[in-house]
Amino acid sequence: MSSLSERPSKPVVGQEIPHEAASQHVTGRALYTDDLVVRHPGILHAHPVQSTVAHAKVTRLDVEPALRVPGVVRVLTAADVPGVNDAGIKHDEPLFPDEVMFHGHAICWVLGETLEAARLGAAAVEVDYEPLPALMTVPEAIAAESFQGAQPLMERGDVSAGFARATRVFSGEFEFAGQEHFYLETHCSLAVVDENGQIFIQSSTQHPSETQDIVSHVLGVPGHAVTVQCLRMGGGFGGKEMQPHGFAAIAALGATLTGRPVRLRLNRTQDMTMSGKRHGFHATWRVGFDDEGRVQALDTTITADGGWSLDLSEPVLARALCHLDNAYWIPEFRALGRIAKTHKTSQTAFRGFGGPQGMLVFEDILGRCAPALGIPAHELRRRNFYTDGQSTPYGQPVRHASRAATCWEQVWRDGDLETRLAEVQRFNDSHEDIKRGLAITPVKFGISFNLTAFNQGGALVLVYKDGSVLINHGGTEMGQGLHTKMLQVAATALGLPLSKVRLAPTRTDKVPNTSATAASSGADLNGGAVKNACEQIIERLRVVASGKLGVPAADIRFADGVVSGLGTKATIEWDELVKAAYFQRVQLSAAGYYRTEGLHWDSSVMQGSPFKYFAYGVAATEVEVDGLTGAYTTRRVDIVHDVGDSLSPLVDIGQVEGGFVQGAGWLTLEDLRWDTSDRPTRGRLATQAASTYKLPSFSEVPAEFNVRLLEDAHEDGAVYGSKAVGEPPLMLAFSVREALRQAAAAFGAPGVCVDLASPATPEAVYWAIESARAGGWTPDDDVAVDHARTAGDRHPDSERETVGV
Amino acid sequence: MTDSPTVSVNGTSYSLHGTPPWMSLLDFVRSQGLTGAKEGCAEGECGACSVLVVRPDGDQASRWTALNACLTPAVAFASQEVVTSEGLGEPDALHPVQHEMAVRGGSQCGYCTPGFICSMASEYYRPGREGHGEGDAEHGANGFDIHSLSGNLCRCTGYRPIRDAAFALGSPETDDRFAARCAAPAPAHPTAEVTVDGATFLRPGTLDEALAALSAHPDAVLVAGSTDWGVEANLRGSRAAYLIGIDRLDELRELTIGEDAIQIGAALTLSEIERQLEGRIPLLDKLFPQFASRLIRNGATIGGNLGTGSPIGDTPPALLALEASLVLAGPGGERTVPLADYFTGYRQTVCAPDELIKAARIPLPLSPITAFHKIAKRRFDDISSVAVGLALETEAGVISKARIGLGGVAATPIRALATEAALEGSPWSRETFVRAAGVLREEGTPMDDHRASSAYRKAMLGTALLRLHRDESPQEATA
């Protein structure tokens, strides 16, 4: 057991406590960025002028009419930018564009005394366009060879040899949709120039340091002139990792130019039409199995729908490639990744960050091909699990590979799957119009940022003379319970009750150069840093206590606010010790730091060990489908998930359940539709409001929902033996999709293969049922076909560039 | 009439003076520093803005009714009592609903939470809740109906801990001040008028005053629950020079059950109608849980659902199957129009600019075999891609009468006349329904859009009759 992972006696970590702000949440006292407006008299409101076409040159922009609207104070345009006119880090996202790249693209921003004035001002701005062709789908972009960024190739072994060895070879194609984050709190920034000339921005951001960077380059000022604070977010899910920066820059620009506070809050339609989403993907694939259903080779080309700019598409693609294997051993492997450039919002991070998309490609392959192989889908999956000692296609040994099997066996046993599979069969045999499906799927998810440099965290721990403790760390709170866990880590490391420790909001002038709170890494990185800061202080206090108690410093113990020593009955209260330390001139604060050791990644060859460890989980889902409508209900879900030794079980269970339901939303319900017609509205997002884009509601909650954390799951490489939990559970929802596929198949002849669209809306399920009744999907069993076909998909430039992250 | 109407929020009186008619109650309370209620969607879909309002429960009592504060103009709450999550409890003195949500992990990011708290509190205080639970996934043993939260979205938790919190609630203590409030009548609703920058909101005291105002302002917009107008104002920036709030007019709030008809006042909300009918119209009982969400049903009125003339309203297919007619009131008096003749085009009706809907009339006796099929992506709170209302009668095994209303398949709600003819006079048999299903598939002119393809809409028309046959056939012998 490492010193990082070892827990002292009576630890506060591991206690099942509510979210640290729960009492504020339920009484409406918890403040979010837009709740601060009433605290800023004289605040101005920003409203965008959005493009009404998908792709065009802006040939004329006349803001004069807006200035004639009562209450309009100023219109911000490219001419106002003192620094760099760019909202990103790739210099492909002009903050004020002269060529609009998607329907809804903000061209300029109007500042008004009221939001109503700004809105009317924006409506008065006159824009002329010279329309250009717009690409709306990945197939359109592929046909036009419209790609952006690197085209990484991940290879292991020799796929030709694998296909030659295989007795069954199938090929297919799969295109699936992205997902809107739909955090309940839309993007919001509030900027002021403070008493000292410092630009202070309150922002709903997962990445305050990068918000600071972008604001400073837009304003042309050094980083030390800009401070970003994030009180908390009303949900992030990756949507506030890169996307808030431009909005913060607009607010900051407005505040510096007018000298007044500026608030920029997107309404839901603006948020949905302007901000990036989960990438949809297109995949072509060829897969070979032996007689027992063991995968021999996979050759695939996956193309992400990047939208109009790169944003985080390259690292998303890298993670997709790193997760095509999910929990399965694929000996010969070849995968090419590409990023389509289309005229849509710039797609971005979303819980799982490409991992879900990579896994979906292969889970779909298994679900589709199992009947053709004559093997039950659950058996096919289980048979291909990694075993200890094997490595991923990118060369990382699969640590704790057997945990997937352990989770699987527990779900199989606790979920009574043997009996229930038979019951489902009996039910289906006796019902003509209604069928059930029961599927079980695994998750293996790599933890750490693919880019090694991001795997560092910082903290600032302050002990005041009265013994009270204030902690800051570089992570942001978006509901995932990071602050709760950090309070528990600090209390554990200092040997204090939770009530002694308070946490201050995330600010760039407290902890600098932070990484995004992303990649599920928040607790690992910041927890390591908080623990490090606390231990620095404890080491100093140990010496003071040693003098007081007359025992060696190494024998001093801190627990529950009481300081004791081995071999003595004397104790000192924490507060008393702190006071003594102050008078002895002992420093009572510390900056903590943590870096994840043992990582390396070579993006030029897509090989390395980018992940500190893997998180595992397994889910079994039973659904019931009405054959007359395609409508379905989720009857029961059983999950066992590996969070290491949980830092905070109530928080972790919440992450597992919430991730699962969000994943189920992506795969079944949430249906992003862009106008792909040739009408003037081409490129408009048709589902741009809560009334047309439906999230899971209470009607999608499984009637029976059993979630358990894997026991005896200590992780040596992370703080107090825990594991990251934010993203991996989302992918447990593959079990819902596969259960729907099996239920649809039950309407057809035994052994029918089913091609199910994603999202599997009731309509999509209805068509899958109709297809199953008509004979289903016919796998292209092409063992004799020329192997060069899928290889031909490879882009000529694929080896020229290397993936950035 | 008073010059400066006020609204009570958490027991404090706030002046509505200078509040523009388009400003929602949500924006108003937030501008007063009560930032607990949030804007999540501004169209009544997410419930983050939910607040509690005292509404009448008969003449002598009242009930805490949860509403979407984002949809209704603040000035419509003149003289009314509103409570937000801040008013229910304090961090160190939590309300029972707040306590259960906090300790069970019912909040993660917390943004939707104040809205959930208000919806949950409304159900907590619902008269008759306690001890009527079925103990299934949607009904707690404590009588808590999870449908009361169907208009609240949470993106973080996956809802399980919220369900657990709801089902763990006990009963209000005897000294509970909110429960005590229910024992007294709801606040009166005096005439109110607010004009800001040339835009007026009027709440008339009587139907005659409303009609007079309508005659004087032919472009006036009538609002009741404002669940449609609020979306227009918030998302499309619609601004009316003259708004007339008719939701409190006594003449529009009567429900009478006569010998040959049931008459439902146009300004009764869907929730009020559901309660007052007590199951007397089974087809409407099938409709109610599928009509938007509880939050919307608490505000939306039957008159409003018909008054917009929308082709995808949920009540018209059911009311067409019930052969309802509408009572229209105008300066010249009242007239009654069959609903089948009411719709004239996309959002167009026979209702004249100086008329309003006073009531819907449903003739008795009712056909005994009924169904309401709403096809949508989501079971709770979605807009239909196709809606089908069905009412059939049989005599000696033969279908003697069939009435079918359709929504979502044409520019207006329509009757499926050819299908009705194909059913009437035929035996109750699978063959009849299969044949008639082929006719129903071809009714209307369904479109392709983001909700569904036209092919799916047609298919769903076809399967509606097969579903009815499947679900109702056990009754064949007794029908």
Chai-1 contact restraints between the chains, C-beta under 6 A:
chainA,res_idxA,chainB,res_idxB,connection_type,confidence,min_distance_angstrom,max_distance_angstrom,comment,restraint_id
A,P18,B,A102,contact,1.0,0.0,6.0,A-B,restraint_1
A,P18,B,V103,contact,1.0,0.0,6.0,A-B,restraint_2
A,A22,B,A102,contact,1.0,0.0,6.0,A-B,restraint_3
A,A22,B,S107,contact,1.0,0.0,6.0,A-B,restraint_4
A,S23,B,P91,contact,1.0,0.0,6.0,A-B,restraint_5
A,S23,B,A102,contact,1.0,0.0,6.0,A-B,restraint_6
A,Q24,B,P91,contact,1.0,0.0,6.0,A-B,restraint_7
A,H25,B,S107,contact,1.0,0.0,6.0,A-B,restraint_8
A,H25,B,G110,contact,1.0,0.0,6.0,A-B,restraint_9
A,H25,B,T113,contact,1.0,0.0,6.0,A-B,restraint_10
A,V26,B,Q98,contact,1.0,0.0,6.0,A-B,restraint_11
A,V26,B,M101,contact,1.0,0.0,6.0,A-B,restraint_12
A,V26,B,A102,contact,1.0,0.0,6.0,A-B,restraint_13
A,V26,B,T113,contact,1.0,0.0,6.0,A-B,restraint_14
A,V26,B,I117,contact,1.0,0.0,6.0,A-B,restraint_15
A,T27,B,S85,contact,1.0,0.0,6.0,A-B,restraint_16
A,T27,B,G89,contact,1.0,0.0,6.0,A-B,restraint_17
A,T27,B,P91,contact,1.0,0.0,6.0,A-B,restraint_18
A,G28,B,G36,contact,1.0,0.0,6.0,A-B,restraint_19
A,G28,B,S85,contact,1.0,0.0,6.0,A-B,restraint_20
A,G28,B,E86,contact,1.0,0.0,6.0,A-B,restraint_21
A,G28,B,P114,contact,1.0,0.0,6.0,A-B,restraint_22
A,R29,B,P91,contact,1.0,0.0,6.0,A-B,restraint_23
A,A30,B,G110,contact,1.0,0.0,6.0,A-B,restraint_24
A,D35,B,T35,contact,1.0,0.0,6.0,A-B,restraint_25
A,V38,B,G33,contact,1.0,0.0,6.0,A-B,restraint_26
A,F182,B,R155,contact,1.0,0.0,6.0,A-B,restraint_27
A,L184,B,G40,contact,1.0,0.0,6.0,A-B,restraint_28
A,L184,B,A48,contact,1.0,0.0,6.0,A-B,restraint_29
A,L184,B,Y111,contact,1.0,0.0,6.0,A-B,restraint_30
A,L184,B,C112,contact,1.0,0.0,6.0,A-B,restraint_31
A,L184,B,R155,contact,1.0,0.0,6.0,A-B,restraint_32
A,E185,B,Y111,contact,1.0,0.0,6.0,A-B,restraint_33
A,G234,B,C109,contact,1.0,0.0,6.0,A-B,restraint_34
A,G234,B,Y111,contact,1.0,0.0,6.0,A-B,restraint_35
A,G235,B,C109,contact,1.0,0.0,6.0,A-B,restraint_36
A,G235,B,R155,contact,1.0,0.0,6.0,A-B,restraint_37
A,N267,B,A42,contact,1.0,0.0,6.0,A-B,restraint_38
A,R268,B,C41,contact,1.0,0.0,6.0,A-B,restraint_39
A,M478,B,C109,contact,1.0,0.0,6.0,A-B,restraint_40
A,G479,B,Q108,contact,1.0,0.0,6.0,A-B,restraint_41
A,G479,B,C109,contact,1.0,0.0,6.0,A-B,restraint_42
A,G479,B,C156,contact,1.0,0.0,6.0,A-B,restraint_43
A,L628,B,T463,contact,1.0,0.0,6.0,A-B,restraint_44
A,L628,B,L466,contact,1.0,0.0,6.0,A-B,restraint_45
A,L628,B,R467,contact,1.0,0.0,6.0,A-B,restraint_46
A,L650,B,G105,contact,1.0,0.0,6.0,A-B,restraint_47
A,G654,B,G105,contact,1.0,0.0,6.0,A-B,restraint_48
A,G654,B,Q108,contact,1.0,0.0,6.0,A-B,restraint_49
A,G654,B,T157,contact,1.0,0.0,6.0,A-B,restraint_50
A,E657,B,G158,contact,1.0,0.0,6.0,A-B,restraint_51
A,E657,B,R160,contact,1.0,0.0,6.0,A-B,restraint_52
A,G658,B,C156,contact,1.0,0.0,6.0,A-B,restraint_53
A,G658,B,T157,contact,1.0,0.0,6.0,A-B,restraint_54
A,G658,B,G158,contact,1.0,0.0,6.0,A-B,restraint_55
A,V661,B,G158,contact,1.0,0.0,6.0,A-B,restraint_56
A,L669,B,K377,contact,1.0,0.0,6.0,A-B,restraint_57
A,R673,B,H450,contact,1.0,0.0,6.0,A-B,restraint_58
A,A686,B,H450,contact,1.0,0.0,6.0,A-B,restraint_59
A,T687,B,H450,contact,1.0,0.0,6.0,A-B,restraint_60
A,A689,B,E43,contact,1.0,0.0,6.0,A-B,restraint_61
A,A690,B,C41,contact,1.0,0.0,6.0,A-B,restraint_62
A,A690,B,E45,contact,1.0,0.0,6.0,A-B,restraint_63
A,A690,B,C46,contact,1.0,0.0,6.0,A-B,restraint_64
A,S691,B,E43,contact,1.0,0.0,6.0,A-B,restraint_65
A,S691,B,E45,contact,1.0,0.0,6.0,A-B,restraint_66
A,T692,B,H450,contact,1.0,0.0,6.0,A-B,restraint_67
A,K694,B,K377,contact,1.0,0.0,6.0,A-B,restraint_68
A,K694,B,R378,contact,1.0,0.0,6.0,A-B,restraint_69
A,K694,B,D382,contact,1.0,0.0,6.0,A-B,restraint_70
A,L695,B,L153,contact,1.0,0.0,6.0,A-B,restraint_71
A,S697,B,F380,contact,1.0,0.0,6.0,A-B,restraint_72
A,F698,B,I146,contact,1.0,0.0,6.0,A-B,restraint_73
A,F698,B,L149,contact,1.0,0.0,6.0,A-B,restraint_74
A,F698,B,S150,contact,1.0,0.0,6.0,A-B,restraint_75
A,F698,B,Y159,contact,1.0,0.0,6.0,A-B,restraint_76
A,F698,B,F380,contact,1.0,0.0,6.0,A-B,restraint_77
A,S699,B,R379,contact,1.0,0.0,6.0,A-B,restraint_78
A,S699,B,F380,contact,1.0,0.0,6.0,A-B,restraint_79
A,V701,B,Y159,contact,1.0,0.0,6.0,A-B,restraint_80
A,A703,B,A137,contact,1.0,0.0,6.0,A-B,restraint_81
A,F705,B,R160,contact,1.0,0.0,6.0,A-B,restraint_82
A,T761,B,K377,contact,1.0,0.0,6.0,A-B,restraint_83
A,E763,B,A452,contact,1.0,0.0,6.0,A-B,restraint_84
A,E763,B,Y456,contact,1.0,0.0,6.0,A-B,restraint_85
